[in-house]
Amino acid sequence: MTARFEPKSAERDRASDILAAIRRAARQEQFLEVVSAEEARARFARHVDLSPLPGETVGLSAALGRVLACDVTASIDVPPFDRANVDGFALRSADTVGASDTAPRRFRLNGEVIVCGHAPALEVTPGCATTIATGGVVPRGADAVIMIEHTDLVDDSGMPAIDVRRAVAPGQFISYAGSDIARGEVVLRRKTRLSSREIGMLAACGLAAIEVVRKPTVAVLSTGDELVAPGGALAPGRVYDSNGAIIAAAVAEAGGEPVPFGAFPDDEAALERAMRAALAACDMVVLSGGTSKGAGDLSHRIVSKLGDILVHGVALKPGKPLCLAVIGGKPVAVLPGFPTSAIFTFHAFVAPVIRARAGLRPEAARSIEADVPVRIASELGRKEFVLVALVAGEYGPVAFPIGKGSGAVTSFSQADGFLEIDALAGALDAGTRSRVSLIGQAAAMPDLVVMGSHCIALDVVLGALAERGMAARTIAVGSMGGVAAAERGECDLAPVHLVDPASGTYNAHLLRPGRARRSALSDGQPQCRRRNARAHRPVAQRRAARGLQQPAALA
């Protein structure tokens, strides 16, 4: 006889809950409609206000990088008086006619010295001159200033005088009142972005504060049960919320004012409350995470409850789960949770809106042509943007894909730019010349290119070189990728650790004429295994080609 044990009621309920959760995960919600990137931008632009926000008054110390909300008209002349441009003597130019080294003209000196910040008391009469410092007010009667180097101080019957050895023209070394900025002149136009130069002009006009376009406030939220605020303890299965920090910094770079709301668990009620609070407090809301089609992705459902979803799904890689919406007239963007996808879609779709609201002009796209040395597979049906690192090749820039995936935090920070693969292409073939859109201020080529596997010992060496002013670029392409890059002459060093099945030794089978091995040994044991290195072109030669000086340590 066999006994059969029935599970307890609580266990049956728990098993039923688990099964229901699995079924929900398997029954994923689909994107509303996957559209092209161009269509997504067009829909967003049609439904959001892209005009600059109203102005606000800020002090000059806080005006750097801001955009003028209105024209600025000078209320005074700059300079406000006739000003001496050199140290010398103020006099009448007509009295110097014919003066030379052999026939100097003598002038009696008035009993005052004009220095900056003090008004002159005596008029300059014929045959007289007044000592004046650079920036001093030119006295009445004088129409020129002669440099002190062109005079000799003499005694004339017990009175100080000068002999002038050069004739001067009317207005010589004088800046007349209003010659720089005239009262009533429009000094700066609205929509001008203020740099240190414009702030100097405003200060010269006596302005302590200025009206600028208000920065749009952007609420930044992250979602996910796995998220932990940086600085907290990291439990198993958890990750730090890097998206919140990345996006907040990107908002500031785009001209907005980030308002961090923190990270929220996958709790629909809590997330909805946070969304409502963010919409009430800010001009725009940006979330990351919860916009995909898997279990636990709540953001797009909450957005659809609160407002109108314009786009949910873009034929783009990375960034397909992007959700764009408008709630109460305010733009809302729900970015993918993976860091590279989040920051890429932010720059492509959100940053232009922030710049427009801040009164900034659209960011000008910069690009260069580069050779792609490896084949890049792509997914049909989606336009793909591939982040690349640029290195100097034999015939121009070479673009290497950064293949860490959209979940990597470092991908965007290590990229110099990105290239585009058409939605109808299944791959970009090796040897293709492609246009690379640059990220950041400039595509500065490194002094030293390292491609291959990671080496801790090499990190120490590169750190020491960096202290001496040498810029190194490390691209992780694996050992075989490093060997191939060295063969093509695209790197200076290729760290590898490949074992020879026949001998059991590392890297020796890779050596042949044209390659040089560098190994680090301690007590006869390899450290970081054994590394293979090849220099395709001397660093000094490449630095000299770009007009760079050789570091002292390598000279």
Beta strands, then each sheet from edge to edge (+ up, - down):
strand 1: 55-59
strand 2: 72-73
strand 3: 83-84
strand 4: 88-91
strand 5: 105-114
strand 6: 128-132
strand 7: 144-147
strand 8: 151-156
strand 9: 159-164
strand 10: 174-175
strand 11: 186-188
strand 12: 209-213
strand 13: 217-223
strand 14: 227-228
strand 15: 239-240
strand 16: 257-264
strand 17: 284-288
strand 18: 308-312
strand 19: 316-317
strand 20: 323-327
strand 21: 330-335
strand 22: 367-372
strand 23: 376-377
strand 24: 383-393
strand 25: 396-401
strand 26: 417-421
strand 27: 427-428
strand 28: 432-438
strand 29: 448-452
strand 30: 472-476
strand 31: 516-518
strand 32: 521-522
strand 33: 525-526
strand 34: 531-533
sheet 1: 1+ 12-
sheet 2: 2+ 11-
sheet 3: 3+ 10-
sheet 4: 7+ 4- 6+ 5+ 9- 8+
sheet 5: 16+ 13+ 17+ 21+ 20- 18+
sheet 6: 14+ 15+
sheet 7: 19+ 24+ 25-
sheet 8: 19+ 24+ 26- 28+ 22-
sheet 9: 23+ 27-
sheet 10: 29+ 30+
sheet 11: 31+ 34-
sheet 12: 32+ 33-
end
